[in-house]
């Protein structure tokens, strides 16, 4: 945690809304990304991200500064999204909103045809999350889209590291099986995230 961030947190703890706004600005993309991957639509993700930051602001005086702020705020976003999924069934949609294209931007060097194919694969990866339960989905999102370690995921979701490993193994296996079923002969390439999931499942 940089000194500037520590200063923002310290000031936010005293009720300084401008300092907290700086934290929101810094973490709005990863928080939105977690909510979007969990809930599947821009509207639901925006509402969840806003609620997560409201809850973070309300609890900032109880935030333990020895803990990573990123882990803390993403745990709020993850757990709120899990609660929303338990309340209602949310259909996971592919990334098709240009307003949020920064979540998975195509390689600018790709041709229009390859960029379209890449976007289609990203949509397929997103749809695989539908088959996972809420907690497994959160664990996969945190590891594959945010590079969280087992320990960080355990801290975020209030699980043991062994439980995280077990959940990720089960989720990877299910996603790899579903991915293989989704592939068509005309799509020979595999998106890197799906390829990583499949490879890790086959080597465990």
C-alpha positions as CSV (number, residue, x, y, z in Angstrom):
1,X,0.0,0.0,0.0
2,X,1.5,3.3,-1.1
3,X,1.9,6.2,1.3
4,X,-0.7,8.2,-0.7
5,X,-3.2,5.5,-0.3
6,X,-2.5,5.2,3.4
7,X,-3.1,9.0,3.7
8,X,-6.4,8.7,1.8
9,X,-7.5,5.9,4.1
10,X,-6.5,7.8,7.2
11,X,-8.4,10.8,6.1
12,X,-11.4,8.8,5.0
13,X,-11.5,7.3,8.5
14,X,-12.0,10.8,9.9
15,X,-15.0,11.3,7.6
16,X,-13.3,13.0,4.7
17,X,-15.5,12.1,1.7
18,X,-13.0,13.6,-0.8
19,X,-10.3,11.2,0.4
20,X,-12.7,8.2,0.1
21,X,-13.6,9.4,-3.4
22,X,-9.9,8.9,-4.3
23,X,-10.1,5.3,-3.1
24,X,-13.2,4.8,-5.2
25,X,-11.5,6.2,-8.2
26,X,-8.5,3.9,-7.8
27,X,-10.5,0.7,-7.2
28,X,-13.7,1.3,-9.2
29,X,-12.6,-0.8,-12.1
30,X,-11.6,-4.0,-10.2
31,X,-14.7,-3.7,-8.0
32,X,-16.9,-3.3,-11.1
33,X,-15.1,-6.1,-12.8
34,X,-15.8,-8.5,-9.9
35,X,-19.4,-7.5,-9.8
36,X,-19.8,-7.8,-13.6
37,X,-18.2,-11.3,-13.7
38,X,-20.5,-12.4,-10.8
39,X,-23.8,-10.8,-11.9
40,X,-23.4,-10.7,-15.6
41,X,-25.1,-7.4,-16.6
42,X,-23.8,-3.8,-16.6
43,X,-26.8,-2.5,-14.7
44,X,-26.6,-5.1,-12.0
45,X,-22.8,-4.7,-11.8
46,X,-23.0,-0.9,-11.5
47,X,-25.6,-1.2,-8.7
48,X,-23.6,-3.8,-6.9
49,X,-20.3,-1.8,-7.2
50,X,-22.1,1.4,-5.9
51,X,-23.5,-0.6,-2.9
52,X,-20.1,-2.1,-2.2
53,X,-18.5,1.3,-2.0
54,X,-21.3,2.6,0.2
55,X,-20.8,-0.3,2.6
56,X,-17.1,0.3,2.5
57,X,-17.5,3.9,3.4
58,X,-19.9,3.1,6.2
59,X,-17.4,0.6,7.6
60,X,-14.2,2.4,6.9
61,X,-13.7,3.3,10.6
62,X,-13.5,-0.5,11.3
63,X,-11.1,-1.2,8.4
64,X,-7.9,-2.9,9.7
65,X,-5.0,-1.0,8.0
66,X,-2.8,-4.1,8.3
67,X,-5.0,-5.8,5.7
68,X,-4.8,-5.0,2.0
69,X,-7.4,-2.4,1.1
70,X,-7.9,-4.1,-2.3
71,X,-8.7,-7.4,-0.6
72,X,-11.0,-5.7,1.9
73,X,-13.1,-3.8,-0.7
74,X,-13.2,-6.7,-3.1
75,X,-14.4,-9.0,-0.3
76,X,-17.3,-6.5,0.2
77,X,-18.1,-6.6,-3.5
78,X,-17.8,-10.3,-3.8
79,X,-20.0,-11.1,-0.8
80,X,-22.6,-8.6,-1.8
81,X,-22.7,-10.2,-5.3
82,X,-23.0,-13.6,-3.7
83,X,-25.9,-12.4,-1.7
84,X,-27.6,-11.0,-4.8
85,X,-27.2,-14.3,-6.6
86,X,-28.7,-16.2,-3.8
87,X,-31.7,-13.9,-3.8
88,X,-32.4,-14.3,-7.5
89,X,-31.1,-16.2,-10.4
90,X,-29.0,-14.0,-12.7
91,X,-28.3,-15.0,-16.2
92,X,-24.6,-14.6,-17.1
93,X,-24.3,-12.7,-20.4
94,X,-21.5,-12.3,-22.7
95,X,-19.5,-9.0,-22.8
96,X,-21.4,-7.1,-25.5
97,X,-21.7,-3.6,-24.2
98,X,-19.2,-1.2,-25.8
99,X,-19.5,1.1,-22.8
100,X,-17.7,-1.5,-20.8
101,X,-15.3,-2.8,-23.4
102,X,-12.3,-2.0,-21.2
103,X,-13.1,-5.1,-19.2
104,X,-11.8,-7.3,-22.0
105,X,-10.4,-5.1,-24.7
106,X,-9.4,-6.9,-28.0
107,X,-5.8,-6.8,-29.0
108,X,-5.6,-3.6,-31.2
109,X,-3.3,-5.5,-33.5
110,X,-6.0,-8.1,-34.4
111,X,-7.9,-7.9,-37.6
112,X,-11.6,-7.1,-37.3
113,X,-12.4,-10.8,-38.0
114,X,-10.0,-12.1,-35.3
115,X,-11.1,-9.4,-32.8
116,X,-14.7,-10.5,-33.3
117,X,-13.7,-14.1,-32.7
118,X,-11.8,-13.2,-29.6
119,X,-14.8,-11.3,-28.3
120,X,-17.0,-14.4,-29.0
121,X,-14.6,-16.6,-27.0
122,X,-14.7,-14.1,-24.1
123,X,-18.4,-14.4,-24.1
124,X,-18.2,-18.2,-24.0
125,X,-15.8,-18.0,-21.1
126,X,-18.2,-15.7,-19.3
127,X,-21.2,-18.0,-19.9
128,X,-19.3,-20.9,-18.3
129,X,-19.6,-19.1,-15.0
130,X,-23.3,-19.7,-15.1
131,X,-22.8,-23.4,-14.1
132,X,-20.9,-22.6,-10.9
133,X,-22.4,-21.9,-7.5
134,X,-22.0,-18.4,-6.1
135,X,-18.9,-19.0,-4.0
136,X,-17.1,-21.1,-6.6
137,X,-17.8,-18.4,-9.2
138,X,-16.3,-15.7,-7.0
139,X,-13.2,-17.8,-6.4
140,X,-12.7,-18.4,-10.1
141,X,-13.2,-14.7,-10.9
142,X,-10.7,-13.6,-8.2
143,X,-8.0,-16.1,-9.4
144,X,-8.3,-15.9,-13.2
145,X,-9.3,-12.3,-13.7
146,X,-7.6,-10.7,-10.7
147,X,-4.6,-13.0,-10.1
148,X,-5.4,-13.6,-6.4
149,X,-3.5,-16.3,-4.6
150,X,-5.2,-19.1,-2.7
151,X,-4.5,-17.2,0.6
152,X,-6.0,-13.9,-0.8
153,X,-9.1,-15.7,-2.0
154,X,-9.5,-17.4,1.3
155,X,-9.2,-14.1,3.1
156,X,-11.7,-12.4,0.7
157,X,-14.3,-15.1,0.9
158,X,-13.7,-16.2,4.5
159,X,-12.7,-19.7,3.6
160,X,-9.7,-21.9,4.4
161,X,-6.9,-22.2,1.8
162,X,-7.7,-25.9,1.4
163,X,-11.4,-25.1,0.8
164,X,-10.4,-22.6,-1.9
165,X,-8.1,-25.2,-3.6
166,X,-10.9,-27.8,-3.5
167,X,-13.5,-25.3,-4.9
168,X,-11.2,-24.2,-7.7
169,X,-10.3,-27.7,-8.7
170,X,-14.0,-28.6,-8.9
171,X,-14.8,-25.4,-10.8
172,X,-11.9,-25.8,-13.2
173,X,-12.9,-29.4,-14.0
174,X,-16.5,-28.4,-14.7
175,X,-15.5,-25.4,-16.8
176,X,-13.1,-27.4,-18.8
177,X,-15.7,-30.0,-19.6
178,X,-18.3,-27.4,-20.6
179,X,-15.7,-25.6,-22.7
180,X,-14.9,-28.7,-24.7
181,X,-18.6,-29.2,-25.3
182,X,-19.0,-25.6,-26.6
183,X,-16.2,-25.8,-29.1
184,X,-16.9,-26.1,-32.8
185,X,-14.6,-27.5,-35.5
186,X,-14.4,-24.0,-37.0
187,X,-12.9,-22.5,-33.9
188,X,-9.5,-24.1,-33.5
189,X,-7.9,-21.6,-31.2
190,X,-8.6,-21.5,-27.4
191,X,-8.8,-18.3,-25.4
192,X,-5.9,-18.1,-23.0
193,X,-8.0,-18.2,-19.8
194,X,-9.9,-21.3,-21.0
195,X,-6.7,-22.9,-22.1
196,X,-5.1,-22.2,-18.7
197,X,-8.1,-23.7,-16.9
198,X,-8.1,-26.8,-19.0
199,X,-4.4,-27.3,-18.7
200,X,-4.4,-26.9,-14.9
201,X,-7.3,-29.4,-14.6
202,X,-5.6,-32.0,-16.7
203,X,-2.3,-31.7,-14.8
204,X,-3.8,-32.0,-11.3
